[in-house]
Amino acid sequence: MKIAFFTDTYLPNVDGVVRAIVNYRGELQRRGHDVFVYTSGTGDESRNNTEKSVVFFRSVKFPPYPQYKVALFPYVSAILSARKQKIDLVHSHGVASMGFAAVRTAKTLNLPLVGTFHTLLPKGMETVTKNKWGQRTGEKLLWKAIQYFYQPFDVVTAPSNVISQMLIEHLECERGKVMAVPNGIDLQRFNQRLDPKWARKPLGLRKGEKLVLVAGRMGFEKNVPVVVKAFSQVLKAGNAKLVISGEGPAKARVLEFVRKSGLQDRVEMLGFLPEQELPLYYAAADVFVTASTFETQGLTVLESMACGTPVVGARAMAIPESIDDGKNGFLFEPSDDGECAEKILKILSMNDSKRRRMREEARAKAEQFSIPKTTDKLLKAYERTGEFHK
């Protein structure tokens, strides 16, 4: 089968959507399928591209996130390319211009159309305005736009059960059209055999000093200041360092919050971590923490668990689907820095036996999301298009 992935973000960007695309693409190709990627990109990316199966379309930068780009009128070129490559199925991973190009291509060439709902845009209204009426109005308008966008799709997938249920409620589509298909984790890359000393040494951590890790895109919805507040309480009970990795619009605010909290010598802001280094930091951490209330799946949670690192996460959206409270980590009420600190300390103070058991449980959970297992589910979604495609 020849499959076209349409996406508004791709390499060299590194985010959850890109990881999902790269992982699925690799596994599908290993199984004998041809996967083409149609994406937004710069002129340099297009000129330097050596993969004939990756097509970059002329784009402009998206101001809030300069690493992201919006393709300019890719419709005709995408249709011509898909026709030339004799594409069998179109799979959209975006809802911006490349998403609309996917719809136009599938409709013009009468191809099955699958869409993955990666980002819960309506939830982002909480970061746009604090006005409750404005939030409700914005959410309703965004759900209407999402419903309109996904109307032509034969099958829509979501990376978790909670998001698939949300889509069923809002899309008002035929039964069976929405499926939960989680994104996969590379269990070879993220594993328990990694040497924790590799990352601990350059951080200057002394023997017995604990490492608390936050990693991912630095968006306002990630609520990193909640973790910083919790960490200030953790420090009262012992020696530890908080490492925050990532880039995004909230980074300046987090830096200022750390400064005002007087934690500059205990908090390390690493910025963007190269892909090859990220697993090493997961492995070095004593606990991974996320206060995000925006996760449609939470890949960083599962990646951390794959490295055997327990997680403390907010009881919100898809995070409770990964964290089995008390087994592979702990949950806390969103924005409750006191409970967050309490759960971090529970992990940091565990004896070796309890910690070993929690690490094993974390790895076992991640193994449920291996790339082969999630690709099996994706192929079932592709098969289901036959029930709806006219």
C-alpha positions in Angstrom: 0.0 0.0 0.0 1.2 3.5 -0.8 0.3 5.9 2.1 0.6 9.7 2.2 1.2 11.4 5.6 0.2 15.1 5.5 1.6 17.1 8.4 2.2 20.7 9.4 5.3 19.6 11.4 8.2 17.3 10.5 11.9 16.9 10.9 14.0 18.8 11.9 11.3 19.8 14.3 11.0 17.4 17.3 7.7 17.1 19.0 5.0 14.4 19.8 3.5 14.6 16.3 6.8 14.2 14.6 7.8 11.3 16.8 4.5 9.6 16.0 5.0 10.1 12.3 8.6 8.9 12.3 7.8 5.8 14.4 4.7 4.8 12.3 6.5 5.5 9.0 9.5 3.3 9.9 7.3 0.4 11.1 5.0 0.6 8.1 8.0 0.6 5.7 9.4 -2.4 7.5 6.1 -4.2 6.8 6.5 -3.4 3.1 4.3 -0.3 2.7 5.5 2.9 1.0 5.0 6.0 3.1 5.3 9.5 1.6 5.5 12.6 3.8 3.9 15.9 2.6 4.9 18.7 4.9 5.5 22.4 5.3 9.1 23.5 5.1 11.6 26.2 4.2 13.4 26.6 0.9 16.6 25.3 2.5 14.9 22.2 3.9 13.4 21.5 0.4 16.8 22.0 -1.3 18.7 19.9 1.2 16.2 17.1 1.3 17.6 13.8 0.0 14.5 11.7 0.5 12.3 11.4 -2.6 9.4 10.3 -0.4 9.5 13.5 1.6 8.0 16.5 -0.1 8.3 20.0 1.4 5.9 22.8 0.5 6.8 26.5 0.5 5.8 27.9 3.9 5.9 30.9 6.3 6.8 30.7 10.0 4.0 30.6 12.6 4.9 33.6 14.9 4.0 32.1 18.4 6.1 29.0 17.6 8.8 30.0 15.0 9.9 26.4 14.7 6.5 25.6 13.1 5.6 26.6 9.6 2.3 27.1 7.6 2.4 25.9 4.0 1.2 28.4 1.4 -1.5 27.0 -0.9 -0.1 23.4 -1.3 -3.3 22.0 -2.7 -2.6 21.7 -6.5 1.0 20.5 -6.0 0.0 17.9 -3.4 -2.7 16.5 -5.7 -0.3 16.3 -8.6 2.3 14.6 -6.5 -0.1 12.1 -5.0 -1.5 11.2 -8.4 2.0 10.7 -9.8 3.0 8.5 -6.8 -0.3 6.5 -7.1 -1.1 7.0 -3.5 -3.7 4.5 -2.1 -4.6 6.2 1.2 -4.3 9.7 2.6 -3.5 10.2 6.4 -3.7 13.7 7.8 -1.7 14.5 11.0 -2.5 18.2 11.0 -5.4 20.6 10.9 -3.7 23.6 9.3 -2.9 24.1 5.6 -1.5 20.6 5.1 -4.6 19.1 6.8 -6.8 20.9 4.3 -4.4 19.8 1.5 -5.0 16.2 2.7 -8.8 16.6 2.4 -8.6 18.2 -1.0 -6.2 15.5 -2.3 -8.3 12.6 -1.0 -11.5 14.1 -2.4 -10.0 14.9 -5.8 -8.4 11.5 -6.2 -11.3 9.6 -4.5 -9.0 8.1 -1.9 -9.7 6.8 1.6 -9.0 9.5 4.2 -7.8 9.0 7.8 -7.1 11.8 10.3 -5.3 11.7 13.6 -6.4 14.2 16.2 -3.1 15.0 17.9 -3.7 18.4 19.6 -6.7 19.4 21.8 -7.0 22.9 20.4 -10.2 23.9 22.4 -8.4 23.2 25.7 -5.9 25.8 24.7 -8.5 28.6 25.3 -7.5 28.4 29.0 -4.2 29.9 28.1 -5.6 32.5 25.7 -8.0 34.1 28.1 -8.9 33.9 31.8 -12.4 35.1 31.1 -14.7 32.1 31.6 -17.3 33.3 29.1 -14.5 33.8 26.5 -13.1 30.4 27.2 -16.5 28.7 26.7 -17.3 30.7 23.6 -13.8 30.0 22.1 -14.1 26.3 22.9 -17.5 26.0 21.2 -16.3 27.8 18.1 -13.2 25.6 17.9 -15.2 22.4 18.3 -17.5 23.6 15.5 -14.4 24.2 13.3 -13.0 20.7 14.2 -16.4 19.1 13.4 -16.4 20.8 10.0 -12.8 19.9 9.3 -13.2 16.2 10.1 -16.6 15.8 8.4 -15.1 14.4 5.1 -12.9 11.9 6.9 -13.6 8.2 6.7 -11.9 7.4 10.0 -10.6 9.6 12.7 -8.1 8.3 15.3 -7.2 9.7 18.7 -4.1 8.8 20.7 -6.0 7.9 23.9 -9.4 6.7 25.1 -10.4 10.0 26.8 -9.8 11.9 23.6 -11.6 9.4 21.3 -14.6 9.7 23.6 -14.4 13.4 23.4 -14.4 13.3 19.6 -17.3 10.9 19.5 -19.3 13.4 21.6 -18.3 16.5 19.5 -18.0 15.2 15.9 -21.6 13.7 15.8 -20.3 11.1 13.3 -21.3 7.5 12.4 -20.7 4.8 15.0 -17.2 3.3 14.6 -15.8 6.2 12.7 -13.6 7.3 15.7 -10.9 4.9 17.0 -8.4 5.1 19.8 -5.0 4.5 18.2 -2.1 5.4 20.6 1.3 6.6 19.3 4.1 4.2 19.8 7.2 4.3 21.9 10.6 3.2 20.5 11.5 0.7 23.3 15.0 0.1 21.8 15.9 3.8 22.2 14.1 4.3 25.5 15.3 1.5 27.8 16.5 0.6 31.3 20.0 -0.2 30.2 21.1 3.4 29.7 23.8 4.7 32.0 22.4 7.3 34.4 25.9 8.7 35.0 26.1 10.1 31.5 23.7 13.0 32.2 24.3 13.3 36.0 28.0 14.1 35.7 27.7 17.2 33.5 24.9 18.4 35.7 27.3 18.4 38.7 25.1 16.1 40.8 26.8 14.8 43.9 26.4 11.3 45.3 22.9 10.9 46.8 21.6 14.1 45.2 18.2 13.5 43.5 17.3 14.6 40.0 13.7 15.7 39.2 13.1 16.1 35.4 10.6 18.1 33.3 10.9 17.7 29.5 8.8 18.7 26.5 7.5 21.7 24.7 7.4 24.8 26.9 3.8 25.8 26.4 1.8 27.7 29.0 -0.6 24.8 29.3 2.3 22.6 30.5 2.0 24.5 33.9 5.8 24.2 34.6 5.6 26.8 37.5 3.4 24.3 39.4 6.4 21.9 39.3 8.8 24.7 40.3 6.6 25.5 43.3 6.4 21.9 44.3 10.2 21.5 43.9 10.8 24.4 46.4 8.9 22.3 49.0 10.8 19.2 48.0 14.1 21.0 48.7 13.1 21.4 52.4 13.2 17.6 52.8 16.5 16.9 51.0 19.1 17.7 48.4 17.8 17.7 44.9 18.1 19.5 41.5 15.3 20.3 39.1 16.2 20.0 35.4 13.8 21.6 32.8 14.3 20.8 29.2 12.4 22.3 26.2 11.7 25.4 24.2 8.5 27.4 23.7 6.6 30.6 24.4 6.4 30.0 28.2 10.1 29.7 28.7 10.7 33.3 29.6 7.9 33.2 32.1 9.3 30.0 33.7 12.8 31.6 33.9 11.4 34.6 35.6 9.4 32.4 38.0 12.6 30.5 38.9 14.4 33.8 39.5 11.7 35.2 41.8 11.6 32.0 43.7 15.3 32.2 44.4 16.0 28.8 42.9 18.6 29.6 40.2 21.2 27.4 41.8 18.9 24.4 42.2 17.1 24.6 38.8 18.8 24.0 35.5 17.1 25.2 32.3 18.7 23.1 29.5 16.6 24.3 26.5 16.2 21.9 23.6 17.9 18.5 24.1 19.2 16.7 21.1 17.2 13.5 20.3 20.1 11.2 21.2 20.5 12.8 24.6 16.9 12.8 25.7 16.7 9.1 26.7 19.9 9.6 28.8 18.3 12.3 30.9 15.1 10.2 31.4 17.4 7.4 32.6 19.3 9.7 34.9 16.2 11.1 36.6 14.9 9.8 39.9 11.4 11.0 39.0 9.8 12.6 35.9 7.1 15.2 36.6 4.4 16.8 34.4 1.8 19.3 35.6 0.3 19.5 32.1 -3.5 19.5 31.7 -3.4 19.4 27.9 -2.1 15.9 27.1 -3.9 13.9 24.4 -1.6 11.0 25.2 1.6 12.2 27.0 4.5 10.7 25.1 7.1 12.1 27.5 5.4 10.2 30.3 5.6 6.9 28.4 9.2 7.6 27.2 10.3 8.2 30.8 8.6 5.0 31.9 10.3 3.0 29.1 13.6 4.1 30.7 12.3 2.7 34.1 11.7 6.2 35.6 8.6 6.7 37.7 6.3 9.6 36.9 4.3 12.1 38.9 1.6 13.7 36.8 -1.5 15.8 37.0 -4.8 13.9 37.1 -6.0 15.4 33.8 -6.8 14.4 30.3 -4.9 11.3 29.1 -2.3 11.2 31.8 -4.2 8.8 34.1 -4.3 6.3 31.3 -0.6 5.9 31.6 0.0 6.4 35.3 -1.4 3.6 37.5 -1.5 5.5 40.8 0.9 3.9 43.3 2.3 1.4 40.8 4.4 3.1 38.2 4.0 6.6 39.6 1.6 9.0 41.3 -1.2 11.4 40.3 -2.0 14.7 41.9 -4.8 17.2 41.5 -4.1 19.7 38.7 -2.4 22.9 39.9 -2.0 21.5 43.5 1.7 22.1 44.0 1.5 20.8 47.6 0.2 17.4 46.5 2.7 17.4 43.7 5.5 17.9 46.1 4.1 15.2 48.4 4.0 12.6 45.5 7.6 13.6 44.4 8.9 13.0 47.9 7.1 9.6 48.1 9.2 8.4 45.2 12.4 10.1 46.3 12.2 8.5 49.7 11.4 5.0 48.6 13.7 2.1 49.7 15.5 0.2 47.0 13.0 -2.7 46.9 9.9 -0.4 46.4 11.7 1.7 43.9 12.8 -1.4 41.9 9.2 -2.6 41.8 8.0 0.8 40.6 10.6 0.9 37.9 9.6 -2.5 36.6 5.9 -1.4 36.6 6.8 1.7 34.7 8.7 -0.3 32.0 5.8 -2.9 31.8 3.3 0.0 31.1 5.5 1.4 28.4 5.8 -2.0 26.7 2.0 -1.9 26.0 2.7 1.0 23.6 5.5 -0.6 21.5 5.6 0.6 17.9 4.6 -2.8 16.5 1.5 -3.0 18.8 0.3 0.5 18.0 1.0 0.1 14.2 -1.3 -3.0 14.3 -4.0 -0.7 15.6 -3.3 1.9 12.9 -3.6 -0.7 10.1 -7.0 -1.7 11.6 -8.0 1.9 11.3 -6.9 1.9 7.6 -8.9 -1.3 7.1 -12.0 0.3 8.6 -12.0 3.0 6.0 -13.6 0.4 3.7 -16.8 0.6 5.8 -17.2 4.3 5.3 -15.4 5.3 2.1 -17.8 5.9 -0.8 
